[in-house]
Amino acid sequence: MIRDLQHVTVYRDPGGEWNAAFPELALLANGDLLVSFREAHYGPPEAGAGHNHSEPRCRGSLIRSTDGGQTWPLDGYQQLTGTFPMEQCSVSAAGGDLVLFIYALNVLKTPPLTATLHDGSGWSAQRTYIDLARRSRDGGRTWDQATPLTPSPLSHAAIHAPMIELPDGALLAPLCGSLGSDPAAPQQHPQCVVRSHDRGLTWGDGSIVALDPRGRRRYHQASLVPLPDGEIVAVMHSEEAVDLPDGRQAREVNAWLARSHDAGRTWSELESLPFRVTGSATSTIRLQDGRLLFTWSDRHVPSIRVAVSDDGGRSWSDPEGWSVRDGEHIPGSRPMLQAWAHDGSVFGGAYSDIGEPCTGQLADGRIITVYYWGDPGTPLRYIEAALFSLD
């Protein structure tokens, strides 16, 4: 099914001092490709430095390809934020050369930056960290000043998937986060969507896609896929700490799909997907031939994998998928025991923090998926791309 596979390095810090991770991909109308990613500074490996999701010195960056992802020259690299605690950022393309860049400051490590946000419907929250949005109207060449992104109904949120544009011009962004205002208290952690009716300047008007009434299962990082009949599909993953019958504790993981027939206002019951995701972001897109393509990373058997559906996500090709990148475990890999909610099986072993792919299809039909990767001899993470065709 996979053919003409090619691997390309998108970005690797030339000085070897910044980890690059959590990439997102935007395909512009002129054919340019933009990839956003978070960089995190770390000290010398001999001092115990490595890669994690909560580094105190981070920045949000962007790089451009003008040749269909074949090359990513450093003169197309931009830093779009200051340096502060941050986990994720995301770039998205909309109509009229509008490009949006959204990033979230870390809730526990950025107390100086606060604001009271409102969405015009009575929702408000005093924020101890803020999701921020920047806009470009020239294809990502220049950017306006950052403004707060109101995550209503969430009290704080993160974004790790591109937004989509609805037929009426509204923008729909997938957010996951907390419904509570106290980060130390037990909280619901749903998957939501929020809207902008003014081309990304202000946000709110949100809807919940998936929520566990028990407050135990955490839904994360949905991809939004508009279908020709107006349906929107949201594909996300979940995590939950569980006690196994033999007394061991494990992290239960799963991939889920929800459907909306009213522009994301309401959502169906969740459908469990037959993919053994391992607790990291996935990506789902609609291909030019109408099939859905699901991309995920396996962190126990380091690889990037894809599968397809030809019936709108109701059934899928081989749940093992096809690999578009295989690797080895890297420094910092740790053992982890996981349970699969789809069938109750238990699995585990060494766990390498790689992957979190984002996928798009080029005008010529080729597919590109970007992801973060690492090598066995170094803790440095960098951004890679796989370009391929799919039969």
C-alpha positions as CSV (number, residue, x, y, z in Angstrom):
1,M,0.0,0.0,0.0
2,I,2.9,2.4,0.7
3,R,5.1,3.3,-2.2
4,D,7.7,5.9,-3.1
5,L,8.6,6.4,0.5
6,Q,11.1,9.2,1.2
7,H,12.5,10.6,4.5
8,V,13.4,14.3,4.9
9,T,14.8,16.2,7.9
10,V,12.5,19.3,8.4
11,Y,14.4,20.9,11.3
12,R,17.3,20.0,13.6
13,D,18.8,22.7,15.8
14,P,22.2,23.6,14.2
15,G,23.7,24.2,17.6
16,G,22.5,21.0,19.1
17,E,21.0,22.9,22.1
18,W,17.3,22.9,21.5
19,N,15.0,19.9,21.3
20,A,12.3,20.2,18.6
21,A,9.0,18.4,19.1
22,F,5.2,18.4,18.6
23,P,5.0,19.5,14.9
24,E,2.0,20.7,13.1
25,L,1.6,21.1,9.3
26,A,-0.2,23.7,7.2
27,L,-0.6,23.5,3.4
28,L,-0.9,26.9,1.8
29,A,-2.8,27.7,-1.3
30,N,0.4,28.7,-3.2
31,G,1.9,25.3,-2.5
32,D,4.2,26.3,0.4
33,L,4.3,24.1,3.5
34,L,4.6,25.4,7.0
35,V,5.6,23.3,10.0
36,S,5.3,24.7,13.6
37,F,7.1,23.0,16.5
38,R,8.1,23.7,20.1
39,E,11.7,24.0,20.9
40,A,13.0,23.4,24.4
41,H,16.5,24.2,25.6
42,Y,18.5,21.7,27.6
43,G,21.9,21.7,29.1
44,P,24.8,19.2,28.5
45,P,23.8,15.5,28.5
46,E,26.4,14.8,31.1
47,A,24.4,17.0,33.5
48,G,21.4,14.8,33.0
49,A,19.6,17.0,30.5
50,G,17.1,15.4,28.1
51,H,13.6,15.8,26.6
52,N,10.4,16.3,28.5
53,H,7.1,18.2,28.1
54,S,7.6,20.9,30.7
55,E,10.9,22.6,30.1
56,P,11.2,26.1,31.6
57,R,12.9,27.6,28.5
58,C,10.8,27.0,25.4
59,R,9.8,28.8,22.2
60,G,7.4,28.3,19.4
61,S,8.9,28.2,15.9
62,L,8.0,27.8,12.3
63,I,9.8,26.6,9.1
64,R,8.8,26.8,5.5
65,S,9.2,24.6,2.4
66,T,8.6,25.9,-1.1
67,D,9.3,22.7,-3.0
68,G,6.6,20.3,-1.7
69,G,8.6,19.3,1.4
70,Q,11.8,18.2,-0.3
71,T,13.9,20.9,1.4
72,W,13.4,23.1,4.5
73,P,16.1,25.8,4.3
74,L,17.0,27.7,7.5
75,D,16.2,31.0,5.9
76,G,12.6,29.9,6.1
77,Y,12.8,29.5,9.9
78,Q,11.0,31.9,12.3
79,Q,10.7,32.2,16.1
80,L,7.2,33.4,16.8
81,T,7.2,33.5,20.6
82,G,9.4,34.6,23.5
83,T,11.2,32.1,25.7
84,F,9.1,30.7,28.5
85,P,7.5,27.5,29.8
86,M,5.4,26.1,26.9
87,E,4.4,22.6,25.7
88,Q,2.6,23.0,22.4
89,C,2.0,25.2,19.5
90,S,0.0,24.8,16.3
91,V,-0.1,26.4,12.8
92,S,-3.2,26.3,10.6
93,A,-4.1,27.6,7.2
94,A,-7.5,29.1,6.3
95,G,-8.9,30.9,3.2
96,G,-7.6,34.2,1.9
97,D,-4.0,33.5,2.8
98,L,-4.9,33.6,6.5
99,V,-2.5,31.6,8.7
100,L,-2.9,31.2,12.4
101,F,-0.3,30.3,15.0
102,I,-1.6,29.3,18.5
103,Y,0.4,28.4,21.6
104,A,-0.2,27.8,25.3
105,L,1.9,28.9,28.2
106,N,2.4,26.3,31.0
107,V,-0.2,26.7,33.8
108,L,2.1,25.7,36.6
109,K,5.2,27.7,35.6
110,T,4.1,31.1,34.3
111,P,2.4,32.9,37.3
112,P,3.3,36.4,36.2
113,L,1.1,36.3,33.1
114,T,-2.6,36.5,34.0
115,A,-5.8,37.8,32.4
116,T,-9.6,37.7,32.8
117,L,-11.1,36.3,29.6
118,H,-14.7,36.6,28.5
119,D,-16.5,35.1,25.5
120,G,-19.6,37.3,25.4
121,S,-22.0,34.6,26.7
122,G,-21.5,35.0,30.4
123,W,-18.4,32.8,30.6
124,S,-15.3,34.3,32.2
125,A,-12.2,33.0,33.9
126,Q,-9.2,34.4,35.7
127,R,-6.3,32.8,33.9
128,T,-2.9,32.0,35.4
129,Y,-1.7,31.0,32.0
130,I,-3.0,31.9,28.6
131,D,-3.6,30.4,25.1
132,L,-2.5,33.0,22.6
133,A,-3.1,33.4,18.9
134,R,-1.2,35.2,16.2
135,R,-2.4,35.9,12.6
136,S,-0.7,36.3,9.3
137,R,-2.4,37.5,6.1
138,D,0.5,37.1,3.8
139,G,1.1,33.3,4.0
140,G,3.1,33.4,7.3
141,R,5.7,36.0,6.2
142,T,4.6,38.6,8.8
143,W,2.5,38.3,11.9
144,D,0.3,40.5,14.1
145,Q,0.6,40.8,17.9
146,A,-0.6,37.9,20.0
147,T,-4.0,38.0,21.5
148,P,-5.6,35.7,24.1
149,L,-7.6,32.7,22.8
150,T,-10.7,32.3,25.0
151,P,-11.1,28.5,25.6
152,S,-14.7,28.6,26.8
153,P,-16.0,26.3,28.3
154,L,-12.6,25.2,29.4
155,S,-10.7,27.1,32.1
156,H,-7.4,26.4,30.5
157,A,-6.5,24.4,27.4
158,A,-3.9,23.3,24.9
159,I,-4.1,22.8,21.1
160,H,-2.3,20.2,19.2
161,A,-4.1,19.9,15.9
162,P,-4.9,22.2,13.0
163,M,-8.2,24.0,13.0
164,I,-10.7,23.9,10.2
165,E,-12.8,26.5,8.4
166,L,-16.5,26.0,8.2
167,P,-18.6,26.9,5.1
168,D,-19.8,30.1,6.8
169,G,-16.3,31.3,7.3
170,A,-16.1,30.5,11.0
171,L,-13.0,28.8,12.3
172,L,-13.3,25.7,14.5
173,A,-10.3,24.9,16.7
174,P,-9.9,21.7,18.7
175,L,-8.9,22.3,22.4
176,C,-8.4,19.9,25.2
177,G,-7.9,20.9,28.8
178,S,-9.6,21.3,32.1
179,L,-13.1,22.5,33.2
180,G,-11.8,23.4,36.6
181,S,-10.1,26.6,37.7
182,D,-7.8,25.1,40.3
183,P,-5.0,23.1,38.7
184,A,-4.4,21.2,42.0
185,A,-8.0,20.0,42.3
186,P,-9.6,16.9,40.5
187,Q,-10.9,18.1,37.2
188,Q,-12.7,17.0,34.1
189,H,-10.4,16.9,31.1
190,P,-12.7,16.9,28.0
191,Q,-12.1,17.4,24.3
192,C,-13.8,20.6,23.1
193,V,-14.0,22.8,20.0
194,V,-14.1,26.6,20.1
195,R,-15.0,29.1,17.4
196,S,-13.9,32.4,15.9
197,H,-16.3,34.4,13.9
198,D,-13.8,37.2,13.1
199,R,-11.0,35.4,11.3
200,G,-9.2,34.4,14.5
201,L,-9.2,37.7,16.4
202,T,-11.5,36.5,19.2
203,W,-12.6,33.1,20.3
204,G,-15.2,31.3,22.4
205,D,-18.7,29.8,21.6
206,G,-17.4,26.4,22.5
207,S,-18.8,22.9,22.5
208,I,-17.8,19.7,24.3
209,V,-16.9,16.7,22.0
210,A,-16.0,14.1,24.6
211,L,-16.1,14.1,28.4
212,D,-15.9,11.4,31.1
213,P,-18.5,12.1,33.8
214,R,-16.3,10.3,36.3
215,G,-13.4,12.7,35.7
216,R,-10.9,9.9,35.2
217,R,-10.5,9.5,31.5
218,R,-8.7,12.4,29.8
219,Y,-9.5,13.1,26.1
220,H,-6.7,14.7,24.1
221,Q,-5.7,16.3,20.8
222,A,-8.5,15.7,18.3
223,S,-8.2,16.0,14.6
224,L,-11.2,17.6,12.9
225,V,-12.2,16.3,9.4
226,P,-15.0,17.9,7.4
227,L,-16.8,15.5,5.0
228,P,-18.6,16.5,1.8
229,D,-22.1,15.9,3.3
230,G,-21.4,18.4,6.0
231,E,-20.5,15.9,8.7
232,I,-17.5,16.6,10.8
233,V,-15.5,13.8,12.2
234,A,-13.3,14.3,15.4
235,V,-10.7,11.6,16.1
236,M,-8.9,11.8,19.5
237,H,-7.1,9.6,22.0
238,S,-7.6,9.1,25.7
239,E,-5.6,8.2,28.8
240,E,-6.8,6.8,32.2
241,A,-5.0,5.3,35.2
242,V,-6.5,1.9,35.9
243,D,-6.0,-0.9,38.4
244,L,-5.5,-4.3,36.7
245,P,-7.1,-7.5,38.2
246,D,-3.6,-8.7,39.3
247,G,-3.1,-5.6,41.4
248,R,-0.7,-3.8,38.9
249,Q,-1.4,-0.3,37.8
250,A,-1.5,0.7,34.1
251,R,-2.3,3.6,31.8
252,E,-5.4,2.7,29.7
253,V,-5.2,4.2,26.2
254,N,-7.5,4.2,23.2
255,A,-8.4,6.0,20.0
256,W,-12.0,7.4,19.6
257,L,-14.1,8.9,16.9
258,A,-17.1,11.3,17.3
259,R,-19.4,12.8,14.6
260,S,-21.2,16.1,14.3
261,H,-24.0,17.0,11.9
262,D,-24.5,20.6,13.0
263,A,-21.1,22.3,12.5
264,G,-19.7,21.0,15.7
265,R,-22.4,22.1,18.0
266,T,-23.3,18.6,19.2
267,W,-21.5,15.3,18.9
268,S,-22.4,11.6,18.8
269,E,-21.5,8.9,21.2
270,L,-17.8,7.9,20.9
271,E,-16.8,5.1,18.6
272,S,-13.8,3.0,19.7
273,L,-11.2,2.6,17.0
274,P,-9.1,-0.6,16.5
275,F,-5.7,1.1,16.8
276,R,-3.3,0.4,19.7
277,V,-2.3,4.0,20.2
278,T,0.3,4.4,22.9
279,G,-0.6,7.7,24.5
280,S,0.3,10.4,22.1
281,A,-1.3,12.7,19.5
282,T,-2.6,11.1,16.2
283,S,-3.6,12.7,12.9
284,T,-6.6,12.1,10.7
285,I,-7.3,13.7,7.2
286,R,-9.6,13.1,4.3
287,L,-7.7,12.2,1.1
288,Q,-8.5,13.4,-2.3
289,D,-10.0,10.1,-3.2
290,G,-12.4,10.3,-0.3
291,R,-10.7,7.9,2.1
292,L,-9.8,8.8,5.6
293,L,-6.1,8.4,6.6
294,F,-5.2,7.8,10.3
295,T,-1.6,8.4,11.4
296,W,-0.2,7.5,14.8
297,S,3.1,6.7,16.5
298,D,3.9,3.5,18.4
299,R,6.2,4.3,21.2
300,H,6.8,0.7,22.3
301,V,7.9,-0.4,18.9
302,P,9.2,3.0,17.7
303,S,7.5,3.7,14.4
304,I,5.1,6.0,12.6
305,R,2.1,4.1,11.1
306,V,-0.9,4.7,8.9
307,A,-4.2,3.1,8.1
308,V,-7.2,4.0,5.8
309,S,-11.0,3.9,5.9
310,D,-13.1,4.0,2.8
311,D,-16.5,4.4,4.6
312,G,-16.0,7.5,6.7
313,G,-14.3,5.9,9.6
314,R,-16.8,3.1,10.3
315,S,-14.3,0.4,9.3
316,W,-10.5,0.4,8.7
317,S,-7.8,-1.4,7.0
318,D,-5.4,-3.6,9.0
319,P,-5.3,-2.2,12.6
320,E,-1.6,-2.8,12.7
321,G,-1.3,-0.3,9.9
322,W,1.6,0.2,7.5
323,S,4.8,1.7,8.8
324,V,6.3,4.8,7.2
325,R,9.2,5.0,9.7
326,D,10.9,2.5,11.9
327,G,13.4,3.3,14.6
328,E,15.1,2.2,17.8
329,H,14.6,3.2,21.4
330,I,16.4,6.3,22.4
331,P,18.1,7.7,25.5
332,G,15.5,8.4,28.3
333,S,13.2,5.5,27.2
334,R,11.5,4.1,30.3
335,P,9.3,1.1,31.0
336,M,5.5,1.6,30.9
337,L,2.6,-0.7,31.3
338,Q,-0.5,0.1,29.3
339,A,-4.0,-1.3,28.8
340,W,-6.0,-1.0,25.6
341,A,-9.6,0.0,26.3
342,H,-10.7,-1.4,22.9
343,D,-10.2,-5.0,23.8
344,G,-8.9,-5.1,27.4
345,S,-5.4,-6.3,26.5
346,V,-2.3,-5.3,28.4
347,F,1.0,-4.5,26.8
348,G,4.1,-2.6,27.6
349,G,7.9,-2.5,27.7
350,A,10.3,0.3,26.8
351,Y,8.6,3.5,25.9
352,S,10.3,6.2,23.7
353,D,8.9,9.7,23.5
354,I,8.7,10.2,19.8
355,G,6.1,10.7,17.1
356,E,2.9,12.9,17.5
357,P,2.5,13.0,13.7
358,C,0.6,15.6,11.6
359,T,-0.4,14.6,8.1
360,G,-1.5,16.4,4.9
361,Q,-1.9,15.6,1.2
362,L,-0.1,17.7,-1.5
363,A,-1.8,18.8,-4.7
364,D,0.0,16.1,-6.7
365,G,-1.5,13.4,-4.4
366,R,1.6,12.6,-2.4
367,I,1.2,12.5,1.3
368,I,3.4,14.1,3.9
369,T,3.5,13.4,7.6
370,V,5.7,15.3,10.0
371,Y,6.7,14.0,13.4
372,Y,9.5,14.3,16.0
373,W,12.2,11.7,16.2
374,G,15.4,10.8,18.0
375,D,18.5,8.7,17.6
376,P,19.9,6.0,19.9
377,G,23.1,8.0,20.7
378,T,21.7,11.3,21.7
379,P,18.8,12.8,23.7
380,L,18.2,15.5,21.0
381,R,14.8,15.4,19.3
382,Y,14.3,16.8,15.8
383,I,11.5,17.1,13.2
384,E,11.3,14.7,10.3
385,A,8.9,14.2,7.4
386,A,7.9,11.1,5.5
387,L,6.7,11.7,1.9
388,F,4.9,8.8,0.2
389,S,2.1,7.6,-2.1
390,L,-0.7,5.4,-1.1
391,D,-2.4,2.8,-3.3
